[in-house]
Amino acid sequence: MKWISLGLFLFTNILFGQKIIWKEDRKLVWDNFKSAVSRKNNTDVIAYTHCGWEYSVVKSTNPKSPVKIEIAAIFNEDMSWKDAKRINDYILLHEQKHFDIAELFVRKFRKEIAEKIKTSADYNKNFNAVYSRISNDYKKFQMSYDKITEHGMNKEKQAEYNALIAEELDQLKSYKAS
């Protein structure tokens, strides 16, 4: 089962393009935004960051056996785009924060898993509900971030979100990937 999960994970990465795993010391650069597709008809949007998370699960049919769940925040280069004529370092920081938000919710996900899912029985009983709630909260947060910061154009609100995201990441630092 373990090798099947690993094989599917690797196959998915090859099939769906280049993905960057979030790391504290690695920031996005404009060259990471490789998609030619853009939404230039929406003049508010200068770039689009396609990010989220991936997970793998190793569990047993024995309900008492431990379960192993690995989660990573990912950025998909082939689905992320930019309007090259309007980009700048400030917009890149806004896009980086989208990726940081993905990492923030991965840490929240890891925390919930650590608290609620220790065995295969726990996984069967709780995983879908935890995943759905975290996923919904993540989508709402991302949408709110763009709306309130006006896609980064409201510098005061952007600064507030920058601080909030950094603070929450720090509060959950014990749940960052090892």
C-alpha positions in Angstrom: 0.0 0.0 0.0 2.8 2.4 0.9 4.5 2.0 -2.5 1.2 2.4 -4.3 0.6 5.8 -2.6 4.1 6.9 -3.4 3.8 5.8 -7.0 0.5 7.7 -7.4 2.0 10.8 -5.8 5.0 10.7 -8.2 2.8 10.0 -11.2 0.4 12.9 -10.3 3.4 15.2 -10.1 4.7 14.2 -13.5 1.2 14.3 -15.1 0.0 17.6 -13.7 3.2 19.7 -14.0 5.9 21.2 -12.0 5.0 21.7 -8.4 7.0 23.6 -5.7 6.6 22.5 -2.1 6.4 25.3 0.4 9.6 26.0 2.3 10.3 28.8 4.7 13.5 29.8 3.0 12.3 29.5 -0.6 10.2 32.4 -2.0 8.4 32.5 -5.3 10.0 34.3 -8.2 8.2 35.5 -11.4 9.8 32.7 -13.4 7.7 30.3 -11.4 4.6 31.6 -13.1 4.7 29.6 -16.3 1.2 29.3 -17.6 0.4 31.3 -20.8 -3.3 31.3 -19.8 -4.5 34.5 -18.0 -7.6 36.3 -17.1 -6.6 39.6 -18.6 -10.3 40.4 -19.1 -10.4 41.1 -15.4 -8.2 44.2 -15.1 -7.9 43.9 -11.3 -5.9 40.6 -11.6 -2.2 41.0 -12.5 -1.2 37.4 -11.6 -2.7 34.2 -10.4 -1.2 31.8 -8.0 -2.4 28.2 -8.3 -1.6 26.7 -4.9 -3.1 24.4 -2.3 -2.0 21.1 -0.8 -1.5 17.5 -1.5 -1.6 14.6 0.9 -0.8 10.9 1.1 -2.1 8.4 3.5 -0.7 5.0 4.6 -3.2 3.1 6.7 -4.2 -0.5 7.5 -7.4 -2.5 7.4 -6.7 -3.1 11.1 -8.7 -0.3 12.8 -6.2 -0.1 15.7 -3.1 0.3 13.7 -1.5 3.7 13.4 -2.1 5.8 10.3 0.5 8.0 8.6 -0.7 11.1 6.8 1.7 13.5 5.0 0.6 16.9 3.8 2.4 19.5 1.8 1.5 23.0 0.6 2.2 23.1 -3.2 2.5 25.8 -5.9 1.7 24.7 -9.4 4.0 26.5 -11.9 2.1 25.3 -15.0 -1.2 26.7 -13.8 0.1 30.0 -12.3 0.3 33.0 -14.6 1.3 36.7 -14.7 0.6 39.8 -16.8 4.3 40.4 -17.6 3.7 44.1 -18.5 2.3 44.9 -15.0 4.3 42.8 -12.6 6.5 44.1 -9.8 8.0 43.0 -6.5 5.0 44.2 -4.5 2.6 42.1 -6.6 4.9 39.1 -6.2 4.8 39.6 -2.4 0.9 39.5 -2.6 1.2 36.2 -4.6 3.7 34.8 -2.1 1.1 35.4 0.6 -1.4 33.2 -1.3 1.2 30.4 -1.1 1.9 31.2 2.6 -1.8 30.9 3.3 -1.8 27.4 1.8 1.1 26.6 4.2 -0.9 28.1 7.1 -3.9 25.8 6.4 -1.6 22.8 5.9 -0.3 23.5 9.4 -3.9 23.7 10.7 -4.7 20.5 8.9 -1.6 18.8 10.5 -2.7 20.0 13.9 -6.2 18.6 13.6 -4.8 15.3 12.3 -2.4 15.1 15.3 -5.3 15.7 17.7 -8.0 13.6 16.1 -6.5 10.9 13.8 -4.1 8.4 15.3 -5.4 5.1 14.0 -7.0 3.7 10.9 -10.4 3.7 12.7 -9.9 7.4 13.5 -9.1 8.1 9.9 -12.2 6.3 8.6 -14.3 8.2 11.2 -12.9 11.7 11.1 -10.7 12.4 8.1 -13.4 13.5 5.6 -15.0 15.9 8.0 -11.6 17.5 9.0 -10.6 17.7 5.4 -13.9 19.4 4.3 -13.8 21.9 7.1 -10.2 22.9 6.6 -10.7 23.1 2.8 -13.7 25.3 3.1 -12.0 27.6 5.6 -9.0 27.8 3.3 -11.0 28.8 0.3 -12.9 31.4 2.3 -9.7 32.8 3.7 -8.1 33.0 0.2 -11.2 34.8 -1.2 -11.4 37.2 1.8 -7.6 38.0 1.4 -8.0 39.0 -2.2 -11.3 40.9 -1.6 -10.1 42.9 1.5 -6.6 43.7 0.0 -8.2 44.4 -3.4 -5.8 41.9 -4.9 -2.9 43.6 -3.1 -3.8 47.2 -4.2 -4.9 48.3 -0.8 -1.4 48.6 0.8 -2.7 49.2 4.3 -4.9 46.0 4.3 -2.1 44.1 2.5 0.3 45.0 5.4 -2.3 43.9 7.9 -2.6 40.5 6.2 1.2 40.1 5.9 1.4 40.5 9.6 -1.5 38.2 10.3 -0.2 35.4 8.1 3.3 35.7 9.6 1.8 35.6 13.1 -0.4 32.6 12.5 2.4 30.7 10.7 4.6 31.4 13.8 1.9 30.2 16.2 1.7 26.9 14.3 5.4 26.5 13.8 5.4 23.2 15.6 3.3 21.8 12.7 5.6 22.8 9.9 7.1 20.0 7.9 10.2 18.3 9.4 
